[in-house]
Amino acid sequence: MSLVTEVFSEAELQALCSSHKGLTTLLLWAPWHAPSVHLIKVLEAIAGEQKNACFAKVDIVDLPIKLTEELLVTAAIIIALVFLWTYRANLMLALTGDSKLHGSFLDCVWCCCFQCCGLCTGEWTGCFTMMPCCPPRWRRQNLVRMVGKQLGLSNYTVELRNLVVGDLPFDGRADIFLSVECSSNPAMKTSVAEDRQAKVIHYPEVLTVRLRHCFLEENVRISVFRLNVVGSEELCTITVGAMNIIDWARNPSERMKRFQLKSVDHGNLDRETPAWLLVEFGEPIEVRDLDNVRSVDTIRTTTSDMTRFTQRSVAEYKHTYYLLDSAGHAIDEPFEEDLAEVRRMRTNVKYLFHVWNVLTLLFLLCYAAFRSYVWSCYRRFEWLTMAVLNNATIPTHFPLSFHAMESIGADCQAEVSGTGLQGVPCRPSIGQVNMLCQGSQYLDSLHQPWPVAYSGYEWEEHLFGSSHVGLRCMEGICSVRQWVVEREYLLLGIILGAIIFNCLLRWTCEHRIQTLKARKLRERQQESIEFRRGKRPQNQNFYANWF
């Protein structure tokens, strides 16, 4: 009898493995390349000497179909993932209308850690930088943003000026424009230089980019495009590191750079000289100093000589420059004073709504945590009561561990489940459990430790590295549990009422805001009617005197 068994199915393989407690070695072979006779004899000799070893061979064609299905499913998932990654831009464009994800890891860190998820912008720190002892570079600056810049999490503002390209790879004349892409922001484009030759092309724009001084920041990509009748064609491009741009912008002697552009069309004939880009990187020199505008209702405009700026409130500008439609006709709009009152009311309502939401959530979390603590303690006292009452018939060795108490509870649950029995050892009454949890005298006589809530679980002990985990149960906690049970529906009704009141509060506040807007609109309409009535008698007297 051959000691190398031939297996034809998965059931035979499982039976072979379970027939002995030793090592099972499986030899896979294909019908076009069978194992040699010498190898079989060697394996049989080893199996004859080693009784705890078992050898088997199987045709690879007879492997279970389940394995083949798993391989096919895995391959299909890998192909799908590769397809989604390859065409991710088209997929995002179809789902969201944009081919780029406007966010990065640095944006998440900045928003979560430095802006408290958008709740605090740090503008309140500007009062500290207004002092005379503050360095000029930090004067009137946001300290949170300045610290974020030093850590590479907040943006620096860099201007790209004196944009000139030359020796572009095309013949004749064409319409050329530049495109600048940085970080996860949308691409910025210059105006189109119409009907220009390839030798030298100037652009009057000053492009502003916002970059982080961090190695994780994406590079800045500057591309040259030719505008065609249908679409546009990329001619050449260059990629520059964000950290280098910031360093050049800080150093006045390193701001002007001329870069070699890489041609995109590799099939084009070699040019006599490579294309190039001349650009000046610099810090913002915008007269209005827009990065340091603190007020949200302020408009800054430059003077006619472009050397100073004027600053006035939005209300003043709205009274000076009327709102116009596309044809240049004046149209009505709400007064800024009315909008300020509505905005103030909306802000107060928003804070009130958020405060009530927080209180409701805190009450719900506190109730859930307290109820979980009470029930965890009561469950342990109930198991101990079962062990004490069953000690007369089933001797129990105290002290009991958590797993022993849990096992007693599971056995008693299986014994009395569906019987309807009350007051028996496996289903003690509330009074019997209360007698045990009123004090520790009886448990001390059994050398049983006082129960601890949330303790005894292995994953907790592995997580904290200690077996002393949990909260000690209060004496008399069983009576508290009975009080909660008697008022369970009342407490749930309070929670439900708070949620319903939250919805009603939101509806009421929205109605109040709409009422205020409608009242302001009626007041302005009444003022307009009275204004027209005040002018009408003069016109009537004029026509009466004429006739």
Helices and strands as residue ranges (DSSP letters): E 4-7, H 10-18, E 23-29, H 37-49, E 53-59, G 60-62, H 65-86, H 88-96, H 105-109, I 110-114, G 123-127, G 136-138, H 143-151, E 156-166, E 173-181, E 188-189, E 193-197, E 200-203, E 207-211, E 220-227, E 232-240, H 242-250, G 252-254, E 256-260, E 262-263, E 276-282, G 290-292, E 298-302, E 309-313, H 314-320, H 336-389, H 402-416, H 430-437, H 441-445, E 452-453, H 458-464, E 471-472, H 477-486, H 488-546
